[in-house]
Amino acid sequence: MGSVPLRDALSATLLALACLLAPCGTLAAWATLGLADTGRYVDAIAPLATDPAVRDAVADAVDDEVVRTLAPAPANADTGTDAALTSFVRDAVHSFTRTEAFRTAWEAGNRAVHDAVLHALRDDTAPRGPVTVDLAPVTAQLKQRLAADRMPYAHRIPVEHTAVPVVPAEEVAGLRKGYHVLDAAAFWLPLATVVLAVTGIAVAARRRRALTATGLGTALGGALLALAVAVGRRLTLADLPDRLHRPAAAAIYDALTATLRTASWLLLALGLTVALVSWLAGRHAARRDAPPPVAAPDGRFRQPPATLPGP
């Protein structure tokens, strides 16, 4: 099948493309099968209800909103009553985040938000406008807990079925197109990776060497993917304006990318294993096929000239 240099060049091109597509396909599959699956998303995010950083971040956000509702006085009108009310609300909200009711509300709220966003991304016929979600059930649970703690004015907390926007209207169309691209890439990129790798090894003049190179390239792709996850974490946290909530954002990022990190290390381990096994098999075959030494006229044993192994 053609000359050896031509086959090696074609094989190297195909294998390079396969090794390049492997981490890209892994990333697309993680985004589509992990982030875009409500059950897996909730399973990943639910344990964060017990994370202290996440609890504090949620409590601070809810506390500010409740205080603004109960005591909408100007910032310069700081009275003793308002200070006492603010302190009581803060203690009550932080206490609530440590209850089973909060964990239920956290899971229900994340499921509701994810379902709303996913419906907007998948359904091209969805009405135009922002993606909204109704968080009235979460507010109702908080109101019930505060009333049980005999907090003054807890009955004044409104529980209205209002549409809370979670994705601006101008971003929905772009996110929908990106989701469809990732959905297609999650199927085609892994398939193309396998086809290119198999074809590259098949056309190689030295297939064992091509298999070793494929393993090393796959390992390199896995290492680069793990590095990309780490760099993405650093950049994500650096862009947050609120330094106090960076630990909570870090916990959420780590929870969502746990599967991707595992996949990157699996690529690294699989590639190194394939490369090592192929290299050891080549060494063993070379020793097995080596001709025995022959006796020279002077009585010494000499090794015949080595021959290159076949493909």
Secondary structure, DSSP 8 states (H G I E B T S, - for coil): ---HHHHHHHHHHHHHHHHHHHHHHHHHHHIIIIIT-HHHHHHHHGGGGG-HHHHHHHHHHHHHHHHHHH----TT---HHHHHHHHHHHHHHHHHTTSHHHHHHHHHHHHHHHHHHHHHHH-TTS-SS-EEEE-HHHHHHHHHHHHHTT-TTGGGS-----EEEEE-HHHHHHHHHHHHHHHHHHHHHHHHHHHHHHHHHHH-SSHHHHHHHHHHHHHHHHHHHHHHHHHHHHHHHHT-S-GGGHHHHHHHHHHHTHHHHHHHHHHHHHHHHHHHHHHHHHHHHHHHHS---EE-TTS-EE---------
